[in-house]
Amino acid sequence: MNFKSTITAISLALLAGNTASADMSTISDETNNSIRLAEGFYEDVLVYRNLNNFDKYVGEIYIQHATAYGDGPAELISAVAKELTADPNVEVTLYRTIAEGSYVAIHSVWKTSDGSEYVYVDIWREEDGKLVEHWDHYQQAPAEAANANTMYQGPDADIYSATQDIERNRARAIAVLKTFENPADASAVTDYISDTTYIQHNPLVEDGRDALLGYLDLLAKSDVQLKTDIAKTIAMGDMVLVHSKQTDLNKEGDLGIGYMDIFRFDDNGQIVEHWDIAEAQTGESANDNDVFGYPND
């Protein structure tokens, strides 16, 4: 299986004591440290099953927003141990990391013994050198897709490009998602998504900008009324991750769908690639925390 290494070149350089390449990047030391911590947790605890090292990465105070788990580190280590024991041959693979300050998003795949693939985007918050808060959405990859791309493969974020404007990219990613609130006005899509290269990893949509425009046109003609609430954005290099909640206003009491969208931008600020995770909300949770709630920092 040819997949991305579970630790990026940045992390390898730091672990080896050679920070020359990291110093040339466009990200801050805080972001660099957050990446090293989160990727170290995946590599050490999840990939190599060193559960005894769990406390090296996870704080004594641990706030859980993922609905499947309770608060606290004991709940997390119990859940991790249970999942790895239930399927000892499960493969955990990291494909990309997007971080900004104390927040780190990891795009990964858990491939089970029966060949099923569960695609995750996890968001972690780092504090004082430990992972102290967590959000996620996951989706099982379908057997067939409308395009030839998987839900996870593709490039990692380019942190060495000096041509990227992350605030511009962030605003454009939000504008594209907000188009779903008024699909009759697709100007953000035509303005900010490349008309020559748009690689689509959503399994329900074909490649190319025209396919997305066609879907928006269908929504407009069907009088679909959607509301998109942006919970969090993380921008790094040429990528922006947006965590959002989309609610169907035509459905009374709709609990919404949680989305993790990742957009990749070219040097001209045009979106050229897109991945996403969609998870329908049930209103049930093992903790009392808001799935879409983030600290005011």
Kinemage of the C-alpha trace (Angstrom):
@kinemage 1
@onewidth
@group {chain A} dominant
@subgroup {mainchain}
@vectorlist {calphas} color= white
{ca met a 1} P 0.000 0.000 0.000
{ca asn a 2} L 1.578 3.273 -1.074
{ca phe a 3} L 0.581 5.929 1.420
{ca lys a 4} L 1.879 9.127 2.977
{ca ser a 5} L 4.294 8.665 5.862
{ca thr a 6} L 2.592 9.037 9.196
{ca ile a 7} L 5.036 11.749 10.217
{ca thr a 8} L 5.710 14.723 7.969
{ca ala a 9} L 9.148 15.917 6.998
{ca ile a 10} L 8.817 18.704 9.536
{ca ser a 11} L 8.246 16.287 12.395
{ca leu a 12} L 11.077 14.040 11.278
{ca ala a 13} L 13.439 16.999 11.178
{ca leu a 14} L 12.422 18.093 14.647
{ca leu a 15} L 12.671 14.605 16.101
{ca ala a 16} L 16.133 14.282 14.568
{ca gly a 17} L 17.202 17.617 16.031
{ca asn a 18} L 17.567 19.243 12.596
{ca thr a 19} L 15.280 22.277 12.322
{ca ala a 20} L 16.799 23.835 9.209
{ca ser a 21} L 13.984 22.802 6.884
{ca ala a 22} L 11.333 23.720 9.448
{ca asp a 23} L 12.814 27.201 9.833
{ca met a 24} L 12.231 27.799 6.111
{ca ser a 25} L 8.511 27.128 6.406
{ca thr a 26} L 5.817 29.770 6.589
{ca ile a 27} L 4.324 28.462 9.842
{ca ser a 28} L 5.011 29.569 13.398
{ca asp a 29} L 6.930 27.697 16.082
{ca glu a 30} L 3.651 27.218 17.964
{ca thr a 31} L 2.081 25.595 14.920
{ca asn a 32} L 5.174 23.460 14.397
{ca asn a 33} L 5.034 22.215 17.984
{ca ser a 34} L 1.323 21.431 17.713
{ca ile a 35} L 1.970 19.375 14.578
{ca arg a 36} L 4.764 17.440 16.242
{ca leu a 37} L 2.577 16.630 19.250
{ca ala a 38} L -0.493 15.489 17.292
{ca glu a 39} L 1.423 13.493 14.701
{ca gly a 40} L 3.536 11.967 17.469
{ca phe a 41} L 0.371 10.768 19.173
{ca tyr a 42} L -0.877 9.093 15.994
{ca glu a 43} L 2.464 7.541 15.171
{ca asp a 44} L 3.321 6.346 18.667
{ca val a 45} L -0.062 5.379 20.130
{ca leu a 46} L -2.284 4.533 17.152
{ca val a 47} L 0.088 3.224 14.486
{ca tyr a 48} L 2.653 1.463 16.690
{ca arg a 49} L 0.196 0.693 19.535
{ca asn a 50} L 2.414 2.089 22.289
{ca leu a 51} L -0.531 2.672 24.606
{ca asn a 52} L 1.804 3.086 27.585
{ca asn a 53} L 2.949 6.370 26.017
{ca phe a 54} L -0.574 7.796 25.975
{ca asp a 55} L 0.119 10.194 28.860
{ca lys a 56} L 2.997 11.773 26.939
{ca tyr a 57} L 0.508 13.322 24.546
{ca val a 58} L -2.882 13.716 26.270
{ca gly a 59} L -3.513 16.110 29.146
{ca glu a 60} L -5.014 15.295 32.539
{ca ile a 61} L -7.860 17.643 31.638
{ca tyr a 62} L -9.338 16.427 28.343
{ca ile a 63} L -12.522 17.893 26.846
{ca gln a 64} L -14.271 15.656 24.347
{ca his a 65} L -16.657 16.965 21.661
{ca ala a 66} L -16.841 13.786 19.555
{ca thr a 67} L -20.180 12.188 20.390
{ca ala a 68} L -18.887 8.618 20.704
{ca tyr a 69} L -16.713 9.289 23.758
{ca gly a 70} L -16.938 10.741 27.228
{ca asp a 71} L -14.779 13.463 28.749
{ca gly a 72} L -11.403 12.765 30.282
{ca pro a 73} L -8.245 10.919 29.222
{ca ala a 74} L -9.384 7.633 30.787
{ca glu a 75} L -12.378 7.527 28.444
{ca leu a 76} L -10.157 8.133 25.420
{ca ile a 77} L -7.485 5.550 26.235
{ca ser a 78} L -10.221 3.003 26.979
{ca ala a 79} L -11.888 3.663 23.618
{ca val a 80} L -8.578 3.531 21.716
{ca ala a 81} L -7.568 0.270 23.396
{ca lys a 82} L -10.974 -1.244 22.686
{ca glu a 83} L -10.880 -0.321 18.988
{ca leu a 84} L -7.332 -1.565 18.459
{ca thr a 85} L -8.030 -4.800 20.355
{ca ala a 86} L -11.279 -5.467 18.495
{ca asp a 87} L -9.413 -5.408 15.186
{ca pro a 88} L -5.662 -5.939 15.761
{ca asn a 89} L -4.997 -5.713 12.018
{ca val a 90} L -6.638 -2.326 11.498
{ca glu a 91} L -4.351 0.052 9.608
{ca val a 92} L -4.268 3.681 10.746
{ca thr a 93} L -2.786 5.987 8.108
{ca leu a 94} L -2.282 9.754 8.165
{ca tyr a 95} L -2.683 11.586 4.876
{ca arg a 96} L -2.456 15.263 5.748
{ca thr a 97} L -2.075 17.665 8.628
{ca ile a 98} L -3.377 21.230 8.729
{ca ala a 99} L -2.518 23.311 11.772
{ca glu a 100} L -2.726 26.875 12.978
{ca gly a 101} L -1.418 27.881 16.367
{ca ser a 102} L -2.723 25.486 18.996
{ca tyr a 103} L -5.198 23.741 16.663
{ca val a 104} L -4.259 20.702 14.583
{ca ala a 105} L -6.453 18.839 12.096
{ca ile a 106} L -5.453 15.302 11.081
{ca his a 107} L -6.980 13.677 7.984
{ca ser a 108} L -6.648 9.914 8.406
{ca val a 109} L -8.030 6.550 7.338
{ca trp a 110} L -8.763 3.501 9.471
{ca lys a 111} L -8.791 0.425 7.224
{ca thr a 112} L -10.336 -2.598 8.912
{ca ser a 113} L -9.579 -6.274 8.373
{ca asp a 114} L -12.582 -6.684 6.074
{ca gly a 115} L -11.331 -3.899 3.788
{ca ser a 116} L -13.746 -1.210 4.977
{ca glu a 117} L -12.308 2.303 5.112
{ca tyr a 118} L -13.385 4.894 7.673
{ca val a 119} L -12.156 8.376 6.853
{ca tyr a 120} L -11.652 10.780 9.764
{ca val a 121} L -10.871 14.409 10.263
{ca asp a 122} L -9.885 15.004 13.886
{ca ile a 123} L -9.243 18.442 15.337
{ca trp a 124} L -7.121 18.727 18.475
{ca arg a 125} L -6.316 21.702 20.688
{ca glu a 126} L -2.875 21.801 22.285
{ca glu a 127} L -2.140 23.471 25.593
{ca asp a 128} L 1.124 23.348 27.557
{ca gly a 129} L 2.484 20.580 25.365
{ca lys a 130} L -0.505 18.246 25.665
{ca leu a 131} L -3.651 17.502 23.651
{ca val a 132} L -6.490 18.810 25.813
{ca glu a 133} L -9.567 19.065 23.558
{ca his a 134} L -10.916 17.134 20.572
{ca trp a 135} L -13.542 17.309 17.812
{ca asp a 136} L -14.117 14.922 14.905
{ca his a 137} L -16.329 13.729 12.081
{ca tyr a 138} L -15.972 10.472 10.191
{ca gln a 139} L -17.498 8.781 7.162
{ca gln a 140} L -17.244 5.307 5.685
{ca ala a 141} L -15.810 5.431 2.187
{ca pro a 142} L -18.322 3.995 -0.323
{ca ala a 143} L -17.461 1.129 -2.632
{ca glu a 144} L -18.172 3.311 -5.685
{ca ala a 145} L -17.822 7.035 -6.308
{ca ala a 146} L -18.825 9.600 -8.913
{ca asn a 147} L -15.163 10.403 -9.518
{ca ala a 148} L -11.963 8.374 -9.758
{ca asn a 149} L -10.467 9.821 -6.564
{ca thr a 150} L -10.430 8.391 -3.056
{ca met a 151} L -11.776 10.417 -0.144
{ca tyr a 152} L -8.309 10.888 1.308
{ca gln a 153} L -5.400 10.627 -1.149
{ca gly a 154} L -3.633 13.655 -2.594
{ca pro a 155} L -0.957 16.136 -1.524
{ca asp a 156} L -0.209 17.331 1.971
{ca ala a 157} L -0.269 21.051 2.749
{ca asp a 158} L 2.557 23.063 1.173
{ca ile a 159} L 4.012 25.144 4.005
{ca tyr a 160} L 6.901 26.485 1.965
{ca ser a 161} L 4.929 28.520 -0.566
{ca ala a 162} L 5.436 32.244 0.073
{ca thr a 163} L 2.723 33.157 -2.459
{ca gln a 164} L -0.185 32.014 -0.320
{ca asp a 165} L -2.363 34.503 1.555
{ca ile a 166} L -4.034 32.398 4.242
{ca glu a 167} L -6.565 35.070 5.205
{ca arg a 168} L -7.626 35.445 1.578
{ca asn a 169} L -7.855 31.669 1.281
{ca arg a 170} L -9.834 31.400 4.505
{ca ala a 171} L -12.373 34.003 3.348
{ca arg a 172} L -12.762 32.307 -0.031
{ca ala a 173} L -13.291 28.866 1.496
{ca ile a 174} L -16.037 30.251 3.731
{ca ala a 175} L -17.635 32.098 0.803
{ca val a 176} L -17.820 28.894 -1.242
{ca leu a 177} L -19.503 27.019 1.611
{ca lys a 178} L -21.903 29.883 2.254
{ca thr a 179} L -23.041 29.535 -1.375
{ca phe a 180} L -25.223 26.634 -0.219
{ca glu a 181} L -27.393 29.116 1.687
{ca asn a 182} L -28.300 30.777 -1.622
{ca pro a 183} L -27.402 28.334 -4.407
{ca ala a 184} L -28.961 30.605 -7.044
{ca asp a 185} L -25.956 32.905 -6.550
{ca ala a 186} L -22.924 30.794 -7.408
{ca ser a 187} L -20.583 33.743 -7.891
{ca ala a 188} L -18.202 32.594 -5.151
{ca val a 189} L -17.827 29.246 -6.920
{ca thr a 190} L -17.158 30.811 -10.315
{ca asp a 191} L -14.817 33.406 -8.784
{ca tyr a 192} L -12.790 31.205 -6.447
{ca ile a 193} L -12.799 27.679 -7.894
{ca ser a 194} L -10.510 26.997 -10.837
{ca asp a 195} L -12.244 26.359 -14.139
{ca thr a 196} L -9.304 24.272 -15.373
{ca thr a 197} L -8.391 22.054 -12.413
{ca tyr a 198} L -10.764 21.075 -9.637
{ca ile a 199} L -10.078 17.646 -8.150
{ca gln a 200} L -13.089 16.422 -6.226
{ca his a 201} L -12.778 13.847 -3.433
{ca asn a 202} L -16.422 13.981 -2.349
{ca pro a 203} L -17.637 10.587 -3.617
{ca leu a 204} L -21.025 11.984 -4.703
{ca val a 205} L -19.704 14.682 -7.037
{ca glu a 206} L -17.732 14.477 -10.271
{ca asp a 207} L -14.470 16.299 -10.891
{ca gly a 208} L -14.507 19.834 -12.225
{ca arg a 209} L -16.163 23.122 -11.308
{ca asp a 210} L -19.092 22.519 -13.662
{ca ala a 211} L -20.216 19.492 -11.647
{ca leu a 212} L -20.473 21.610 -8.501
{ca leu a 213} L -22.276 24.372 -10.374
{ca gly a 214} L -24.728 21.794 -11.683
{ca tyr a 215} L -25.397 20.531 -8.175
{ca leu a 216} L -26.009 24.065 -6.911
{ca asp a 217} L -28.376 24.691 -9.807
{ca leu a 218} L -30.321 21.563 -8.847
{ca leu a 219} L -30.578 22.786 -5.245
{ca ala a 220} L -31.806 26.187 -6.402
{ca lys a 221} L -34.469 24.697 -8.666
{ca ser a 222} L -35.600 22.365 -5.875
{ca asp a 223} L -36.004 25.324 -3.495
{ca val a 224} L -33.726 23.724 -0.923
{ca gln a 225} L -33.182 26.042 2.061
{ca leu a 226} L -29.924 25.384 3.879
{ca lys a 227} L -28.164 27.205 6.709
{ca thr a 228} L -24.408 26.891 7.102
{ca asp a 229} L -22.867 27.746 10.472
{ca ile a 230} L -19.074 27.997 10.522
{ca ala a 231} L -17.654 26.504 13.722
{ca lys a 232} L -13.902 26.691 13.088
{ca thr a 233} L -11.350 27.372 10.364
{ca ile a 234} L -7.719 26.256 10.271
{ca ala a 235} L -5.495 27.720 7.539
{ca met a 236} L -1.944 26.617 6.784
{ca gly a 237} L 0.124 26.955 3.630
{ca asp a 238} L -2.065 26.274 0.605
{ca met a 239} L -4.897 24.585 2.528
{ca val a 240} L -7.884 25.664 4.594
{ca leu a 241} L -10.014 23.389 6.747
{ca val a 242} L -13.531 24.467 7.674
{ca his a 243} L -15.619 22.744 10.349
{ca ser a 244} L -19.274 23.609 9.846
{ca lys a 245} L -22.839 22.561 10.493
{ca gln a 246} L -25.405 22.543 7.687
{ca thr a 247} L -29.088 22.511 8.576
{ca asp a 248} L -32.036 21.922 6.240
{ca leu a 249} L -34.552 24.668 7.068
{ca asn a 250} L -37.300 22.791 5.215
{ca lys a 251} L -37.094 19.932 7.717
{ca glu a 252} L -38.653 20.722 11.077
{ca gly a 253} L -36.302 19.896 13.908
{ca asp a 254} L -33.437 18.994 11.574
{ca leu a 255} L -30.329 18.269 13.658
{ca gly a 256} L -28.036 19.034 10.770
{ca ile a 257} L -24.952 17.499 9.214
{ca gly a 258} L -21.446 18.118 10.488
{ca tyr a 259} L -18.873 18.814 7.782
{ca met a 260} L -15.111 18.924 7.664
{ca asp a 261} L -14.143 20.526 4.331
{ca ile a 262} L -10.554 20.859 3.155
{ca phe a 263} L -9.699 23.162 0.250
{ca arg a 264} L -6.352 23.355 -1.577
{ca phe a 265} L -5.426 26.602 -3.336
{ca asp a 266} L -3.055 27.295 -6.213
{ca asp a 267} L -0.604 30.215 -6.243
{ca asn a 268} L -3.291 32.498 -7.679
{ca gly a 269} L -5.718 31.868 -4.852
{ca gln a 270} L -7.969 29.539 -6.844
{ca ile a 271} L -9.345 26.360 -5.263
{ca val a 272} L -8.017 23.349 -7.160
{ca glu a 273} L -8.842 20.424 -4.863
{ca his a 274} L -11.450 19.523 -2.246
{ca trp a 275} L -11.961 16.819 0.357
{ca asp a 276} L -14.787 16.558 2.866
{ca ile a 277} L -16.359 14.451 5.585
{ca ala a 278} L -20.105 14.521 6.244
{ca glu a 279} L -21.650 13.115 9.432
{ca ala a 280} L -25.359 13.371 10.186
{ca gln a 281} L -26.070 14.493 13.740
{ca thr a 282} L -28.296 12.351 15.968
{ca gly a 283} L -28.555 14.544 19.051
{ca glu a 284} L -27.112 11.731 21.190
{ca ser a 285} L -23.693 11.995 22.800
{ca ala a 286} L -21.549 10.348 25.464
{ca asn a 287} L -20.540 13.816 26.701
{ca asp a 288} L -22.273 17.124 27.417
{ca asn a 289} L -20.146 19.283 25.096
{ca asp a 290} L -21.265 21.010 21.900
{ca val a 291} L -20.102 19.147 18.790
{ca phe a 292} L -19.509 22.537 17.148
{ca gly a 293} L -18.403 24.505 20.206
{ca tyr a 294} L -14.898 26.017 20.419
{ca pro a 295} L -13.194 28.164 23.058
{ca asn a 296} L -13.264 31.919 22.468
{ca asp a 297} L -9.575 32.323 21.723
